[in-house]
Amino acid sequence: MNLSNTDIQKIIKYCTYQERCHSEVRNKLLQMKVYGDRLEEIISYLITEKYLNEERYARAYMRGKYRINKWGKAKIIQKLKFKSVSEYCIKKSLEEIDPDEYYSNLLDVLEKQKVPYERKTSNSYQLRKKLFDFAYQKGYEVDAINAALEDIL
């Protein structure tokens, strides 16, 4: 493949700027009006030259959303599926999550949210519901949320 092609240079730059999944690269190529066999050749080249790796993308995505945004597994899985990442890559990325650290993150999320909610609500049932809803929206599982609420309330 001829690397002097501007399409390939642009897409290599796009892939090296940050990790990308296959669907993001495919959409970018379509925006650049690259279609058909040429599109598939470029994606194949990017995979072969290690510019594009979906498992590496899934792991990087999971680490960022889990450690920085404190998302739970359910939300990470949902967002990766939305980006058409394979089940295998999703499963591999979630293997990096330590169960004790995960529970600790959930407790931390709930503790930080508990103070402002305590000011707004008058009874313990409302507080529990608001904290539950918040953690559920962050992508944590029902059983984990209930266990964590038992620990902090």
One Martini backbone bead per residue (centre of mass of N, CA, C, O) as a GRO file, in nm:
protein
  153
    1MET     BB    1   0.098   0.035   0.021
    2ASN     BB    2   0.061   0.374  -0.025
    3LEU     BB    3   0.169   0.631   0.201
    4SER     BB    4   0.120   0.904   0.028
    5ASN     BB    5  -0.159   0.900   0.092
    6THR     BB    6  -0.372   1.121   0.242
    7ASP     BB    7  -0.579   0.935   0.372
    8ILE     BB    8  -0.377   0.768   0.536
    9GLN     BB    9  -0.244   0.997   0.692
   10LYS     BB   10  -0.498   1.102   0.832
   11ILE     BB   11  -0.580   0.831   0.974
   12ILE     BB   12  -0.320   0.793   1.132
   13LYS     BB   13  -0.345   1.051   1.295
   14TYR     BB   14  -0.619   0.979   1.420
   15CYS     BB   15  -0.508   0.713   1.564
   16THR     BB   16  -0.259   0.852   1.727
   17TYR     BB   17  -0.402   1.055   1.911
   18GLN     BB   18  -0.611   0.813   1.975
   19GLU     BB   19  -0.800   0.578   2.060
   20ARG     BB   20  -0.974   0.350   1.834
   21CYS     BB   21  -1.242   0.229   1.682
   22HIS     BB   22  -1.369   0.088   1.407
   23SER     BB   23  -1.622   0.273   1.379
   24GLU     BB   24  -1.474   0.545   1.387
   25VAL     BB   25  -1.296   0.496   1.138
   26ARG     BB   26  -1.517   0.436   0.938
   27ASN     BB   27  -1.663   0.710   0.969
   28LYS     BB   28  -1.423   0.884   0.886
   29LEU     BB   29  -1.389   0.765   0.603
   30LEU     BB   30  -1.673   0.843   0.507
   31GLN     BB   31  -1.628   1.149   0.544
   32MET     BB   32  -1.376   1.124   0.331
   33LYS     BB   33  -1.488   0.948   0.091
   34VAL     BB   34  -1.440   0.639   0.170
   35TYR     BB   35  -1.491   0.333  -0.013
   36GLY     BB   36  -1.511   0.009   0.007
   37ASP     BB   37  -1.220  -0.140  -0.064
   38ARG     BB   38  -1.050   0.098   0.035
   39LEU     BB   39  -1.154   0.097   0.324
   40GLU     BB   40  -1.071  -0.199   0.390
   41GLU     BB   41  -0.768  -0.162   0.334
   42ILE     BB   42  -0.712   0.053   0.547
   43ILE     BB   43  -0.807  -0.106   0.794
   44SER     BB   44  -0.615  -0.341   0.753
   45TYR     BB   45  -0.357  -0.175   0.772
   46LEU     BB   46  -0.404  -0.061   1.061
   47ILE     BB   47  -0.401  -0.337   1.196
   48THR     BB   48  -0.128  -0.446   1.098
   49GLU     BB   49   0.026  -0.167   1.212
   50LYS     BB   50  -0.118  -0.098   1.502
   51TYR     BB   51  -0.332   0.152   1.496
   52LEU     BB   52  -0.557  -0.080   1.526
   53ASN     BB   53  -0.720  -0.185   1.843
   54GLU     BB   54  -0.991  -0.301   2.008
   55GLU     BB   55  -0.880  -0.403   2.279
   56ARG     BB   56  -0.717  -0.153   2.349
   57TYR     BB   57  -0.957   0.036   2.343
   58ALA     BB   58  -1.134  -0.099   2.562
   59ARG     BB   59  -0.927  -0.065   2.790
   60ALA     BB   60  -0.898   0.243   2.778
   61TYR     BB   61  -1.193   0.314   2.816
   62MET     BB   62  -1.237   0.172   3.084
   63ARG     BB   63  -1.021   0.317   3.251
   64GLY     BB   64  -1.135   0.603   3.220
   65LYS     BB   65  -1.433   0.555   3.318
   66TYR     BB   66  -1.359   0.414   3.589
   67ARG     BB   67  -1.137   0.611   3.718
   68ILE     BB   68  -1.256   0.899   3.649
   69ASN     BB   69  -1.590   0.860   3.635
   70LYS     BB   70  -1.697   0.607   3.800
   71TRP     BB   71  -1.796   0.371   3.646
   72GLY     BB   72  -1.978   0.106   3.575
   73LYS     BB   73  -2.011  -0.181   3.401
   74ALA     BB   74  -2.282  -0.134   3.254
   75LYS     BB   75  -2.202   0.135   3.113
   76ILE     BB   76  -1.954   0.037   2.966
   77ILE     BB   77  -2.090  -0.182   2.801
   78GLN     BB   78  -2.297  -0.005   2.659
   79LYS     BB   79  -2.094   0.188   2.516
   80LEU     BB   80  -1.932  -0.031   2.364
   81LYS     BB   81  -2.173  -0.142   2.206
   82PHE     BB   82  -2.239   0.126   2.063
   83LYS     BB   83  -1.933   0.096   1.924
   84SER     BB   84  -1.907  -0.209   1.823
   85VAL     BB   85  -1.783  -0.387   2.031
   86SER     BB   86  -1.678  -0.675   2.115
   87GLU     BB   87  -1.736  -0.908   2.352
   88TYR     BB   88  -1.445  -0.993   2.393
   89CYS     BB   89  -1.326  -0.707   2.449
   90ILE     BB   90  -1.506  -0.642   2.686
   91LYS     BB   91  -1.426  -0.875   2.867
   92LYS     BB   92  -1.122  -0.811   2.877
   93SER     BB   93  -1.149  -0.528   3.006
   94LEU     BB   94  -1.304  -0.625   3.275
   95GLU     BB   95  -1.065  -0.797   3.398
   96GLU     BB   96  -0.911  -0.539   3.526
   97ILE     BB   97  -1.118  -0.540   3.749
   98ASP     BB   98  -1.121  -0.498   4.080
   99PRO     BB   99  -1.350  -0.584   4.314
  100ASP     BB  100  -1.253  -0.406   4.553
  101GLU     BB  101  -1.223  -0.141   4.392
  102TYR     BB  102  -1.513  -0.129   4.290
  103TYR     BB  103  -1.648  -0.107   4.568
  104SER     BB  104  -1.491   0.142   4.656
  105ASN     BB  105  -1.598   0.327   4.434
  106LEU     BB  106  -1.893   0.308   4.514
  107LEU     BB  107  -1.861   0.424   4.796
  108ASP     BB  108  -1.741   0.693   4.705
  109VAL     BB  109  -1.980   0.789   4.535
  110LEU     BB  110  -2.189   0.780   4.768
  111GLU     BB  111  -2.048   0.965   4.974
  112LYS     BB  112  -2.037   1.223   4.795
  113GLN     BB  113  -2.361   1.225   4.755
  114LYS     BB  114  -2.481   1.224   5.043
  115VAL     BB  115  -2.456   1.515   5.146
  116PRO     BB  116  -2.642   1.670   4.944
  117TYR     BB  117  -2.891   1.480   4.992
  118GLU     BB  118  -2.933   1.532   5.298
  119ARG     BB  119  -3.021   1.833   5.260
  120LYS     BB  120  -3.284   1.763   5.067
  121THR     BB  121  -3.371   1.536   5.262
  122SER     BB  122  -3.585   1.402   5.527
  123ASN     BB  123  -3.557   1.094   5.460
  124SER     BB  124  -3.418   0.776   5.430
  125TYR     BB  125  -3.570   0.674   5.182
  126GLN     BB  126  -3.497   0.906   4.988
  127LEU     BB  127  -3.195   0.880   5.012
  128ARG     BB  128  -3.172   0.591   4.910
  129LYS     BB  129  -3.304   0.640   4.635
  130LYS     BB  130  -3.109   0.855   4.528
  131LEU     BB  131  -2.852   0.683   4.555
  132PHE     BB  132  -2.941   0.451   4.381
  133ASP     BB  133  -2.998   0.609   4.120
  134PHE     BB  134  -2.715   0.720   4.087
  135ALA     BB  135  -2.560   0.447   4.071
  136TYR     BB  136  -2.725   0.330   3.836
  137GLN     BB  137  -2.650   0.557   3.633
  138LYS     BB  138  -2.333   0.475   3.661
  139GLY     BB  139  -2.349   0.133   3.635
  140TYR     BB  140  -2.441  -0.020   3.874
  141GLU     BB  141  -2.533  -0.286   4.047
  142VAL     BB  142  -2.785  -0.373   4.250
  143ASP     BB  143  -2.633  -0.548   4.461
  144ALA     BB  144  -2.400  -0.347   4.511
  145ILE     BB  145  -2.571  -0.110   4.602
  146ASN     BB  146  -2.714  -0.241   4.843
  147ALA     BB  147  -2.455  -0.310   4.998
  148ALA     BB  148  -2.344  -0.019   5.016
  149LEU     BB  149  -2.590   0.105   5.163
  150GLU     BB  150  -2.559  -0.067   5.417
  151ASP     BB  151  -2.273   0.053   5.490
  152ILE     BB  152  -2.358   0.383   5.490
  153LEU     BB  153  -2.662   0.373   5.651
   0.00000   0.00000   0.00000
